[in-house]
């Protein structure tokens, strides 16, 4: 029997994002795997209250908790802004269940948000004549991100929202292992005009070939822009002290009072800030290399049954993208949502400063994916 990690590692990594829609890149998940899904209930209200960092921290916490529960074993996951999705083998499903339950409790108690979580068997998805296929995209030589196709993730999320396959929250006071989760960087101002959060989904019954052509056209338009629209500058995001995310990071720690944890985080982040600010080598840690990897490892574009992008773009590129998508929507091929803002934000998962595979989740800093999803839902309602 092939272990879950061996199955996922056995999928070849593709490098060019323009190849994203090639079906040959995607491998079907084994039938005995499960899909984990999580999202924030009424994230629109939280966004309206400008709780952007809290919403993103909750979504990233799912991935951090499951990764730590699996002792760092690789598994496919995708960050969705106000939630996350992932896949696990039967050997890891109970560990994932415990991590999801603990994360839901932590989100309620420490972030004052409500998170719903579910574990959906892949076999249940295939019973709906849908599939879950996964590919591995390498944005750099440092790591790879999972991409999902087949319609199964979207169905699993909808099932979770209907209350199916729910994972009950853990008892009060239960805290997941969120080691490595932080949000120390400042927001990243747009350098080309605006930060665009974009979601593109297929219309029910749309011709897959027509949908693929639309996605490829969108990617081609973005690839023509400098650095493919990457919102993170080569030297990494702005860094100040004390960081805006001190309270959030303190809440990820275990043990002691919240005040003591805040003091500890302030002391550690001051040390880290001085090392980064003055480019000081500490042991095997090289700040310049790390900052370059932060930019390279950012997940500003992904695919999970639909295209998600957070790009730094000109007004002209934004117009070209929305014109193409509007035309496809009129033809009944896609439904989409966009949200324009002046900055992007980053939430980081760095299990080890000495490894190059640290993960950096990107979203718009003024509503991001959650607001784009609201626009997408409005388009669905109007049609």
C-alpha positions, 0 to 999 in steps of 0.5 A, spaced: 500 500 500 502 506 498 502 511 504 499 518 503 505 522 503 508 517 497 502 518 493 502 525 493 510 526 492 509 521 486 505 526 483 510 530 478 511 538 479 509 542 474 513 549 473 509 553 468 503 556 471 500 557 463 500 549 463 495 549 469 489 547 465 492 541 462 488 535 465 494 530 464 497 534 470 492 532 475 492 525 478 485 522 481 485 521 489 485 514 492 477 512 493 479 511 500 481 519 502 477 524 505 477 532 503 477 537 509 474 543 508 473 549 513 470 556 512 468 562 516 461 563 517 458 570 515 465 572 513 462 578 509 460 581 516 467 580 519 470 583 513 465 589 513 468 590 520 475 590 517 477 584 521 481 582 515 487 579 519 483 575 523 479 572 517 486 570 514 489 567 520 483 563 521 484 560 514 491 559 515 490 556 522 487 550 519 493 548 514 498 549 520 494 545 525 493 539 520 501 540 518 503 540 525 498 534 527 501 530 521 508 531 523 510 535 517 508 530 512 506 532 505 499 533 503 495 537 498 492 543 501 489 550 498 488 556 502 482 560 500 482 566 504 476 565 509 478 558 510 482 552 507 481 545 503 485 539 503 486 532 502 488 526 507 489 519 506 485 514 511 492 513 515 491 521 517 484 522 517 483 521 525 489 526 526 486 531 521 479 530 524 482 532 531 486 538 528 480 541 525 476 540 531 481 544 535 482 549 530 474 551 530 474 551 538 481 556 537 478 560 532 471 561 536 475 563 543 481 566 540 479 570 534 471 571 536 469 568 529 465 561 528 468 556 523 465 550 520 469 544 519 467 538 515 471 531 513 468 529 506 470 522 503 472 522 496 467 516 495 461 520 497 464 525 492 464 520 486 457 518 488 455 524 485 459 523 479 464 528 480 471 527 482 477 530 486 484 530 482 490 533 484 496 536 481 503 540 484 505 546 482 512 549 483 512 556 484 520 556 485 525 550 486 523 551 494 516 548 494 510 546 491 502 547 492 497 543 490 491 544 485 485 541 485 480 539 479 474 535 478 468 539 481 469 535 488 472 540 492 466 545 490 461 540 492 464 538 499 464 545 501 457 546 499 455 540 503 459 543 509 455 549 508 448 544 508 451 541 515 453 535 512 459 531 514 460 536 520 466 535 525 464 538 531 468 543 535 473 540 540 471 542 548 472 549 550 480 550 552 482 545 546 488 549 542 491 546 536 498 546 535 499 552 531 507 552 531 510 556 525 504 560 524 505 568 524 503 574 520 509 579 522 509 583 515 506 589 514 501 590 508 504 590 501 502 596 497 500 596 490 506 598 486 502 598 479 496 601 480 491 596 484 491 589 488 486 585 484 482 579 488 479 574 482 475 568 483 473 565 476 468 558 477 465 554 471 457 555 470 454 549 471 454 545 465 459 549 461 463 546 456 470 544 459 473 546 453 470 553 453 472 554 460 479 552 459 480 557 454 477 562 458 482 560 464 488 560 459 486 567 456 486 570 463 493 567 465 496 569 459 493 576 460 497 576 467 503 573 464 504 579 460 505 583 466 511 584 469 513 578 474 506 575 472 502 580 477 506 578 483 504 582 489 510 581 493 516 585 491 523 581 490 526 583 497 520 581 501 514 585 504 515 591 509 517 589 516 516 594 522 516 593 529 512 592 533 508 588 528 501 589 527 500 581 528 503 581 535 496 579 538 494 574 533 501 570 534 501 571 541 494 567 541 497 561 537 502 560 543 500 555 548 501 556 556 501 562 560 497 568 560 496 572 554 500 577 557 506 573 558 505 570 551 504 577 548 511 579 552 514 573 549 512 575 542 514 582 542 521 580 545 522 575 539 519 579 534 524 585 536 530 580 535 527 577 528 526 585 526 533 587 528 536 581 524 532 582 518 533 590 518 540 589 518 541 583 514 545 579 520 546 572 519 544 568 525 547 561 525 545 558 518 539 563 517 541 568 512 535 574 512 537 576 504 535 568 502 529 568 506 526 574 504 527 572 497 524 565 498 518 569 501 517 572 495 518 566 491 514 562 495 507 566 495 501 563 493 498 569 489 495 564 484 492 557 485 486 553 482 481 549 486 475 547 481 476 555 479 481 560 478 484 564 484 489 570 484 491 576 488 495 580 483 498 587 483 496 590 476 495 596 472 488 599 471 489 597 464 490 590 465 484 590 470 480 592 465 482 587 460 481 581 465 474 584 466 472 585 459 474 577 457 470 575 463 464 579 462 464 576 455 465 569 458 459 570 463 454 572 457 456 566 454 454 562 460 461 559 461 463 562 467 461 566 473 466 570 477 468 575 482 473 581 483 475 586 488 479 592 488 484 594 493 490 598 494 494 593 498 495 585 499 497 582 505 500 575 507 500 570 513 506 566 514 507 558 516 514 557 517 515 551 521 523 552 520 527 558 519 532 553 516 528 550 511 526 553 504 519 550 504 516 556 508 509 557 506 506 564 505 499 565 504 496 571 500 490 575 500 487 582 498 488 587 504 481 590 504 476 584 503 480 580 498 477 573 496 471 574 501 469 580 498 470 577 491 466 571 493 461 576 495 461 579 488 461 572 485 454 570 489 451 576 487 452 575 479 449 568 481 443 571 484 442 576 478 443 570 473 
